[in-house]
C-alpha cells in the first residue's frame, strides 16, 4: 500500500542515508524491515563498514542515469517496464527500496548512489512513518502516527516482533496476522 516513509541512518552525528519509500510505511511493514536489520549484528556491522561506498550524485547525474529508461513522453517519465529496469540498475535511487536500503548497503560490493531526502521527514501531509538507525548510539527509532518508539539494538533483540508492534497499539489478532504472513514469506 502507498504509505510514504523515510528510512534514515545516522553516523558521526550526520544523516548519511535518508531513503524515501513509497510503499508500506507502517511499523508492520518498513518498520519491521528496519527492526529485523538492527537485530542482526552482522548486518549492522556490514552497514557501518560499507558506508564508505555511499556517494551522493548531483541532480544532473541522477537525470543522466534516468535518461536511458525514459519513455520519451517527458523528462523523468518511464513506463512500468522501463521503471522496473531502472530500479534493477539503480535500486538505491528508487522509491521501491524503502528500508531494504539497509541490506542493500550492508551487502554492497560497489559504490552505492543515494539521494538524501532529508526534508521529507518534515512533510506532515505525506511522510507517514520514519525509521531511523543511529549507528552512534546503537538505537532504532520508529515514528508512526504520533507514536515514537526508541530501542537500543539489544532491546530490539529482546523485545521481538510482537513486543515491537504492541508499542504501536496493535492488537493481538493483528500482530498474529503479521507474524503469520512473515512465516509464510520465509
Protein Blocks (a to p, Z undefined) as FASTA:
>chain_A
ZZdddddddeehiafbdcddfbhpbfklmmmmmmmmmmpmklmmmmmmmmmmpccddfkl
mmmmmmmmpghlaghiacfklmmmmmmmmmmlcfklmmmlmmmmmmpcbdcddddffklm
mmmklmmbdcdddfklopacddeehiacdddfklmmmnommlmmmmnopafklmmmmmmm
mmmmZZ
